[in-house]
Amino acid sequence: MTQHDSSPLQQPYRWALLVALSAVAFAPLLTTAPAAAHMKGMFKTKQEAEQRAVELKCKGAFAMGSLWMPCANEQALHKALQNN
């Protein structure tokens, strides 16, 4: 009778594969609210961000990489979002 037990060296690889697959499967469910809010609050143009700033009752816009966000800075944006 042949046994199909894996060697002890293969066990860690199986666990690593299981963890990696789980992380990929469940990562979308773990998106944080601030990160999601940032993605919704990013605009392609400064003008669009400034228009949103008026709606949030703050002033200005600031660059975040190649995109724009409303309010003068991130701290002002968070404050404005809390007040709405």
C-alpha positions as CSV (number, residue, x, y, z in Angstrom):
1,M,0.0,0.0,0.0
2,T,1.5,3.3,-1.0
3,Q,1.0,6.4,1.2
4,H,0.6,9.8,-0.4
5,D,1.8,11.8,2.6
6,S,3.7,14.9,1.7
7,S,7.1,15.5,3.1
8,P,7.4,18.0,6.0
9,L,9.1,20.5,3.6
10,Q,6.0,20.7,1.4
11,Q,3.6,21.6,4.3
12,P,4.8,25.3,4.7
13,Y,4.4,25.8,0.9
14,R,0.8,24.6,1.1
15,W,0.1,27.0,3.9
16,A,1.8,29.8,2.1
17,L,-0.3,29.1,-1.0
18,L,-3.5,28.9,1.0
19,V,-2.7,32.3,2.7
20,A,-1.9,33.9,-0.6
21,L,-5.0,32.6,-2.3
22,S,-7.1,33.7,0.6
23,A,-5.6,37.2,0.6
24,V,-6.3,37.6,-3.1
25,A,-9.9,36.4,-2.7
26,F,-10.7,38.5,0.3
27,A,-8.7,41.7,-0.4
28,P,-11.6,43.5,-2.0
29,L,-13.7,43.0,1.1
30,L,-11.0,44.6,3.3
31,T,-11.0,47.9,1.5
32,T,-11.0,50.6,4.1
33,A,-13.6,53.4,4.1
34,P,-11.0,56.2,3.9
35,A,-9.3,54.6,0.9
36,A,-12.6,54.2,-0.8
37,A,-13.6,57.8,0.0
38,H,-10.3,59.1,-1.4
39,M,-10.9,57.3,-4.7
40,K,-14.4,58.8,-5.0
41,G,-12.9,62.3,-4.2
42,M,-10.2,62.3,-6.8
43,F,-10.6,64.3,-10.0
44,K,-8.8,64.5,-13.2
45,T,-8.8,68.3,-13.2
46,K,-8.2,71.0,-10.6
47,Q,-11.4,72.7,-11.7
48,E,-13.5,69.6,-10.9
49,A,-11.9,69.3,-7.5
50,E,-12.5,73.0,-6.8
51,Q,-16.2,72.5,-7.7
52,R,-16.4,69.7,-5.2
53,A,-14.7,71.9,-2.6
54,V,-17.6,74.4,-3.0
55,E,-20.0,71.6,-2.3
56,L,-18.0,70.6,0.8
57,K,-17.8,74.2,1.9
58,C,-14.0,74.3,1.8
59,K,-11.7,76.2,-0.5
60,G,-9.1,75.2,-3.1
61,A,-7.8,71.9,-4.4
62,F,-4.6,70.0,-3.9
63,A,-2.7,67.6,-6.1
64,M,-2.4,63.9,-5.2
65,G,-0.1,62.5,-7.8
66,S,-1.6,63.2,-11.2
67,L,-5.1,63.7,-9.8
68,W,-6.8,66.5,-7.8
69,M,-8.6,66.5,-4.5
70,P,-10.9,69.2,-3.0
71,C,-10.0,71.6,-0.2
72,A,-6.7,73.2,0.5
73,N,-5.1,70.1,1.9
74,E,-5.9,66.6,3.1
75,Q,-6.5,67.8,6.7
76,A,-9.1,70.3,5.5
77,L,-10.7,67.7,3.3
78,H,-11.2,65.3,6.2
79,K,-12.6,68.0,8.3
80,A,-15.1,69.0,5.6
81,L,-16.1,65.4,5.0
82,Q,-16.8,65.0,8.8
83,N,-19.0,68.1,8.7
84,N,-21.2,66.8,5.8
